[in-house]
Amino acid sequence: MNGSPRLAKVFVELADTLVDEFDTVDFLQMLVDRCVELLGVDAAGLMLADQRGNLQLMASTVERSRLLQLFELQAEEGPCLECFSTGRPVVNVDLAEARDRWPRFTPAALEAGFGGTHAVPMRLRRQVIGALNLFTDRQAALDEDAVAVAQAMADVATIGLLHERTLSEQGLLSEQLQGALTSRVLIEQAKGLLAARVDISVAEAFTRMRTHARGNGVTLTAVATALVDGSLDARVLVTA
């Protein structure tokens, strides 16, 4: 794990986003990116529960972890689902020894090139709204400090999503999380559209969308909407 000065700056960066109408999807993407940077893991992803209580993938750092986590949802087993259902961290799992624990997920994770996995819940008090998943190419244990940092980052994200609303406001919470999930679907659609139109990878398309959003002071969702409805020319994002 990186030193305390960088850690402090990351938490300031996370806290700085906790304002009205912050870009939820971009915020969650920043969170998983910083997890890779700070914790020395090779990939990270984040899932949120929808209005029915089913987990949906919201952010991922690399394509192979994105595909693996989609498979995890399909297989209905794995670290994120276990963490979400129990509300407790799942840490330092050696995937070479996890076949009995997750018979479908484990072979897929090994095939994707991962050797270890961890997950921490996104929770505020007793309310669990999702889980943060971490992957390493080789089995590598996280020490107590690293686990504490991962949990703290997940907690900050949860507070950001709740916008300091009380847990008794269940309608507002469900509405906000559903809005974030809807935005994610739109962004995935826009990524594919941009990649196809200008012949770049999906990962590069997402990077260009985020850059355009930040450079023009608009949300990532707004950029995705404009791409999908045709009001933003895809070529603008390539030539900028």
Secondary structure in CASP SS format (residue, H / E / C, confidence):
PFRMAT SS
TARGET T0000
AUTHOR 0000-0000-0000
METHOD secondary structure of the structure
MODEL  1
M C 1.00
N C 1.00
G C 1.00
S H 1.00
P H 1.00
R H 1.00
L H 1.00
A H 1.00
K H 1.00
V H 1.00
F H 1.00
V H 1.00
E H 1.00
L H 1.00
A H 1.00
D H 1.00
T C 1.00
L C 1.00
V C 1.00
D C 1.00
E C 1.00
F C 1.00
D C 1.00
T H 1.00
V H 1.00
D H 1.00
F H 1.00
L H 1.00
Q H 1.00
M H 1.00
L H 1.00
V H 1.00
D H 1.00
R H 1.00
C H 1.00
V H 1.00
E H 1.00
L H 1.00
L H 1.00
G C 1.00
V C 1.00
D C 1.00
A E 1.00
A E 1.00
G E 1.00
L E 1.00
M E 1.00
L E 1.00
A E 1.00
D C 1.00
Q C 1.00
R C 1.00
G C 1.00
N C 1.00
L E 1.00
Q E 1.00
L E 1.00
M E 1.00
A E 1.00
S E 1.00
T C 1.00
V C 1.00
E H 1.00
R H 1.00
S H 1.00
R H 1.00
L H 1.00
L H 1.00
Q H 1.00
L H 1.00
F H 1.00
E H 1.00
L H 1.00
Q H 1.00
A H 1.00
E C 1.00
E C 1.00
G C 1.00
P H 1.00
C H 1.00
L H 1.00
E H 1.00
C H 1.00
F H 1.00
S H 1.00
T H 1.00
G C 1.00
R C 1.00
P C 1.00
V E 1.00
V E 1.00
N E 1.00
V E 1.00
D E 1.00
L H 1.00
A H 1.00
E H 1.00
A C 1.00
R C 1.00
D C 1.00
R C 1.00
W C 1.00
P C 1.00
R C 1.00
F H 1.00
T H 1.00
P H 1.00
A H 1.00
A H 1.00
L H 1.00
E H 1.00
A C 1.00
G C 1.00
F C 1.00
G C 1.00
G E 1.00
T E 1.00
H E 1.00
A E 1.00
V E 1.00
P E 1.00
M E 1.00
R E 1.00
L E 1.00
R C 1.00
R C 1.00
Q E 1.00
V E 1.00
I E 1.00
G E 1.00
A E 1.00
L E 1.00
N E 1.00
L E 1.00
F E 1.00
T E 1.00
D C 1.00
R C 1.00
Q C 1.00
A C 1.00
A C 1.00
L C 1.00
D C 1.00
E H 1.00
D H 1.00
A H 1.00
V H 1.00
A H 1.00
V H 1.00
A H 1.00
Q H 1.00
A H 1.00
M H 1.00
A H 1.00
D H 1.00
V H 1.00
A H 1.00
T H 1.00
I H 1.00
G H 1.00
L H 1.00
L H 1.00
H C 1.00
E C 1.00
R C 1.00
T C 1.00
L C 1.00
S C 1.00
E C 1.00
Q H 1.00
G H 1.00
L H 1.00
L H 1.00
S H 1.00
E H 1.00
Q H 1.00
L H 1.00
Q H 1.00
G H 1.00
A H 1.00
L H 1.00
T H 1.00
S H 1.00
R H 1.00
V H 1.00
L H 1.00
I H 1.00
E H 1.00
Q H 1.00
A H 1.00
K H 1.00
G H 1.00
L H 1.00
L H 1.00
A H 1.00
A H 1.00
R H 1.00
V H 1.00
D C 1.00
I C 1.00
S C 1.00
V H 1.00
A H 1.00
E H 1.00
A H 1.00
F H 1.00
T H 1.00
R H 1.00
M H 1.00
R H 1.00
T H 1.00
H H 1.00
A H 1.00
R H 1.00
G H 1.00
N C 1.00
G C 1.00
V C 1.00
T C 1.00
L H 1.00
T H 1.00
A H 1.00
V H 1.00
A H 1.00
T H 1.00
A H 1.00
L H 1.00
V H 1.00
D H 1.00
G C 1.00
S C 1.00
L C 1.00
D C 1.00
A H 1.00
R H 1.00
V H 1.00
L H 1.00
V H 1.00
T H 1.00
A C 1.00
END
